[in-house]
Amino acid sequence: MLACLTTRERWLLGIVGAVVATTAALEYGGGPDVAVFLVAALALAGVAWVVSFSTEAVGERFGPALTGVLQSTLGNLPELFVVLFALSAGELVVAQYSILGSLFANALLVLGLVILAGARAAGGTMKFGRRLPNDTATLLLLAIFIISLLGFSDRAGDNASKHQVEISAIGAVVLLAVYVVWVVAYLREREEVGPVHARVPLQLAVGLLAVAGVAAAFVSDWFVNALGPAIESLGLSREFTGLVIVGIAGNAVENVVGIALAHKGQNDLAISVVKNSVAQIAVFLFPALVLLSLFFATRLTFVLPTVYIAALFLMAISVWQVTQDGEAAPFEGLALVGFYVILAVLTYYE
């Protein structure tokens, strides 16, 4: 059945399998925590690629809009598992900053690289539909509104600050309701007729997706288990680990897929993958994890440090400014990457 895959794809699947197996051997064989941590981070990126590849193969039967949503949704599996295992281990800081890392990595780093690739392929300016960027800005600002209110309430120490869990839970339900209404309308408006010829059989695509999902769960567990001792040995903070390392490793899907699509000139699909991921993290993944955390001793809320509330707001404005007109120049993509680098440096020194 693997005969339908290219030699490169078979090699990549083999390498990912080997990295996951190596992580398992180190975890169950009592390997050094730093080694488990680093190899598990690499395995997360590899599993994310398998999820991306298999989702794209399934999505070939439906069209760009649904494919973008599927890739974004299933591509966030590694972040979902990392945050859940972090919460179960009482690592609230890692859980919070992993979500932040996913948001910043997609909206700044990945989108910036996609714009650079798309602009280069187009010979100067990358062009794409305006609807999705504007929708994403609205969804982001709604999420930031809730985050800002709770953050400032916490700093002020008012009466509402005593009910952060309850307010976060209600806010999460509101965000999820808005997301469902938006995504249903978005897909209906972009229904495409006639499925294209699929190169990869559906059984193989679904099988790879199932295996990658299970692998993501195990690798995330191993990654979180080794997290505490490893970052102490490496001298890294939990904030930097969550925001940068987990953010980049967990978003390998959007990195690889978005840049590849932009390089091929498939600008709308490239933007769809990245923008859908940003929207889903802000108004689907984050609120869903807030609600799921109610079943853990460690509760996740929308309360974040003031500096990151400001960074989220400026991120939303910057991304909208760059993409709202349906075109982007190379310097704008580079500017988004620059924003991410500056934020990563600040987090390193926090």
N, C-alpha and C positions, 0 to 999 in steps of 0.2 A: 504493500500500500504506500510505502514511502517513496516508491519509484516516481511519483508525480512531483516530488520535491526536487529542487535544484541541488547540486552538489554543495553549494555554500550553505543552504538551509539545513541539509543533513548534518554538515559539520557543526553548525551552530547549535543544533539540538543536542548533538553528542557532547559538545563542550559544556552546555548548560547542565546536562545530566551529570557530567563528571564533577562539575563544581558543587552541585547539590549533594552528590554522594560524598565528596570530600568534606563538606560541612558536616554531614551526618557522622562521618568517621571521626572527625575532630571532636564533635559534641559528645558522642557516646564512648569515645576512646579516651576521654580525659585530656584532650589537647589544651594548649594554652588559651586563656580567654581572649587575648588579643588576636590570636590566629583565627579562632572561631568567629569573632566579631568581624574581622576584615573579610574573611572568605564568605561569611553569611551575607555581608553587604553586597559582595559581588554576585552571590547567588540570587539575591533579591532582584538585582538588575537583570540577570539572565532569565529568571522566571517571568519578570515583567515583559521581556521580549517575546517569550513563548505565548503569554496571554495575548499580547498584541497581534502576533502572527496568526494565531488560531481564530481570534475575533475577526480579524480582517478577512480571513478565509470564509467564515460564516457570513460576514456582512456583504461579501461579493454578490450574494443572492438578493440583496435588498436595495442597495443604492447608497450614495454618500451620506445623506442625512442620518439614517438609522445606523449606518456603519460608524459614523463619528460618535453617536451617543453610546453605542455598544462598546466601542474601544475605550471611551472615557470612563464608562461605568466599570467595566471589568478590569480596565487598566489600573483602577484604584484599589484593587484587591490587596496588594502588598501593604499599602498604607492602612487599610482597614484592619488587617490582622496585626500589624505592628502596634497600632494604637490600642487595640483590645488586649493584647498580651501585656503591653506596658501598664494599662490600667489594672489588670489582674495582679501585676507585680508591684502595684503601688507607685509606679513611676509616672506621676502626673505631669511633671515638667516635660519629660520625653514625649508623652502623649500630646500635650498641647503644642509643643514646638514641631512635632512631626506633621501635624495638620498645617501649621503656619508654613513649614518648609515646603509642603506640597503646593500650597497656594502661591507662595513667592516664586518657587522654582518654575511652575507652569506659566504664571502670568508675566514673569520678567525674563528668566533665563531661557526657557524653552521657546516662548513666543518670540523673543529677540533673535534667537538662532534660526527659527523658522522664517522670520522676515528677512534675515541676511541671506538665507539659502534661496528663498523665493525671489528676492530682488535680483540676485545674481543670475538666476535662471531666466528671469524676464528681461535681463539686460539693463536694469536700472531701477524700476519701481515694481513692487509686488502689488497686484490688484486682486480684490476679493469682494464678496457680498458685504453690505453694510449692516444687515439686520442682526446677525448673530453677535457681532461686537457690541452693538448698542444694547441688545437684550442682556448680554453678560454684564455690562456696566450697571444696569438696573438691579440685577440680582446681587451683584457684589455690594452695591451701596445699601441694599436692604439688610444683608448680613452684617455689614460694618455698622449700620445704625444700631442694631441690637448689641453688638460687641461694644460699641462706644458708650451707650447708655449704662450698661452694666459695669464697664470699666471705670467710668467717672463716678458712678454711684459707690463703687467699692472704695475709690480714693477719698470720697467725701465722708464715707462712713454713715450714710443716712439710713433711714428705716428700711428702704428697699434692699440695701446691701446685706441685710440679715436673711434675705430670701432668694439668694442667688441661684440655688438649685431649682426652686420652683419657677422663677422667672425664665431661667434658661430652658427648662423643659417646655414651657408654654411657647417661648420664642422658637424653639426647635420645631414644634408642631406647625407654627405659622410658616416658617421657612419651607418645610417639606410640602405643605399645601400649595404654596406659591410655585414651587418647583414642579410639582406634578401638573398643575394647570398649564404652566409654561411649556413643559416638554411635550405634552400631548398636543397642544396647539402647534408647536414647532414642527413636529413630525407630520401632522395632518397637512400642513401647508406645503410640505416638501415631499409628498408622496411621489415616488418615481415608478413608472410602469416598466414591465418587462425586465426580469432578472437577467443579468449578464451571464455569460458562460463561466462557470466556476472551475478553476484549475485544480483546487484541492477538494477531494471528496468530503461530503458533509460529515460522514462517520469519523474520518481522521481528524477533521477540524474540531469537532465536539470532544473527541477523545483526548486530544492534546490540551484542550481548554480545561477539561476535568482534571487531568493529571497536574497541569500547571496550578490550578486552584488549590489542590491538596498540597502540592509542594510549597506554595506561597504560605500556607498556614504553618507548616512545619518549620520552614526557614525563618519565618517571622518569630516563632517561639524560640528557636535557637539564638537568633540575633538578640532578642530582648534578654535572654538568660545570661548572655556573655557581656551585655551592655555595661552594667555597673562596674565590674572589675576592669574591663578593657579600657573604658574612658579614664579611669583613675590612673592606669598604667601609662596611657598615652598623653595624659595631662590635658584632656579636652573637657569642656563643660557639657552638661546635659543639654543645655540650650543649643550650643553649636552642633552637637551630634544630631539632635532632632531636626533642626532647621536646615542644616546643610547636608550632612551625610545621608540621613534617611530621606530628606527631600529629593536629593539627586538620584539616589539608588532606586527609590520607589517610583520615580517618574521617568525611568528609562524608556517606558513605552512612548510617552509623548516626545521625548528627545529623539528617539530613533525614527518613529513613524512620521512625526510632523516634519522633520527635516528632510526625510526621504521623499515624502509627498511633495513638499515645496520644491525640492530639487527637480522633480519630474514635471513641475508646472501645474500640479493639481492643487492650486491655491485654496479653493473653497473647502476641499476636504481637509487640507492641512490645518487651516484655521479652525475648522469644525472640531477636529480632534483636540486641539489645545484649548480653545474657548469653551467647549463643552466640559472639559476636565476642570477648568477653573470654576465654572458655574456649579458643577456637581460637588466639588469639594466644599464650596462656600455654603450652598443651600440644600445639599443632600447628605454628603458624607459627614460633615461637621455636626449638623443637627441630629443625624441618625446616631452618631456616636455619643452625643449628649444624652439621648434617650436610652441607649443601650447601657451607658455607664450607671444608670439608676439601679442596675442589677449587681453592681460591684460596690465594694467598700469604699473605693476611691471614685469620687464623682467628678465628671468632666463638666465644666460650665463654659460660658462665653466670656468669662472674666479673663482679660489678658493685660500684660504690662502696658503702660501708657505709650511707651516708645513704639511698640508694635501696632497699637491702635492707629497711631499717626502714620506708621509705615503702610498699613493696609489702606488707609484712606488715600494717601498719596499714590499708592500703587494703582488703585482703581481709577483715579483721575488720569494718571500717566498712560495707562493702557487704553482708556477711552480716547484720549487725545491722539494717540498714535494710530488707532484703528477705526475711529468713527466715520472717517470719510471713504473707507473702502480701499485705501491704498497706503503703502508704507515704503519709505526710502531706506536704503541701507543704514544711514546714520541713526535712524529711529530705532531700528533693531539693535544696533550697537549701544544706543542709549539705555534701552531696557536691560541689556546684559550688564551694563555699567551700574545701573541701580542695584541689581542683584549682588554684584561683587561688593559694593559699598556696604550693603546690609549684612552680608556674610562676614565682612571684616569687623563691623560693629559688634555682631553677635559673638565673634571669637574673643573679643576683649571684654565682653559683659561679665 
